[in-house]
Amino acid sequence: MLTQMKSAVDKFHNDEDGIEALQVVMIVALAAIILIAFMTLGDKVIQWMQERVQELMG
């Protein structure tokens, strides 16, 4: 049992190139989600900020 766990850990560490590629894909996916959210909500946020600035300026 212990040797199986050790071999699994060794196999995981030997495949670091695959892990790095997976990290890059996950970062790009997260950036895409944030970009989509900003694109859909960005106009509303900008409009809200402009209204608040106008209220402050009187």
C-alpha positions in Angstrom: 0.0 0.0 0.0 2.8 2.4 1.0 4.8 1.6 -2.2 1.7 2.3 -4.3 1.3 5.7 -2.7 5.0 6.4 -3.2 4.9 5.5 -6.8 1.8 7.7 -7.4 3.6 10.6 -5.8 6.8 10.0 -7.8 4.7 9.8 -11.0 3.0 13.0 -10.2 6.3 14.8 -9.6 7.8 13.4 -12.8 4.9 14.9 -14.9 5.5 18.5 -14.0 5.4 19.6 -17.6 1.8 18.5 -17.8 1.0 20.3 -14.6 2.5 23.5 -15.9 0.4 23.3 -19.1 -2.7 22.6 -17.1 -2.0 25.7 -14.9 -1.6 27.9 -18.1 -4.9 26.6 -19.4 -6.7 27.3 -16.1 -5.2 30.8 -15.9 -6.4 31.6 -19.4 -9.8 30.2 -18.7 -10.1 32.3 -15.5 -9.0 35.4 -17.4 -11.6 34.7 -20.1 -14.3 34.5 -17.4 -13.2 37.8 -15.8 -13.1 39.4 -19.3 -16.6 38.2 -20.1 -17.9 39.4 -16.8 -16.3 42.8 -17.3 -17.7 43.1 -20.8 -21.2 42.4 -19.7 -21.2 44.5 -16.5 -18.7 47.1 -17.5 -21.2 49.5 -19.2 -23.5 49.4 -16.2 -20.6 50.1 -13.8 -19.3 53.0 -15.8 -22.8 54.5 -16.1 -23.3 54.1 -12.3 -20.0 55.8 -11.6 -20.9 58.7 -14.0 -24.2 59.2 -12.2 -22.5 59.3 -8.8 -19.9 61.8 -10.1 -22.7 64.0 -11.4 -24.5 63.8 -8.1 -21.3 64.9 -6.3 -20.7 67.7 -8.7 -24.2 68.9 -8.2 
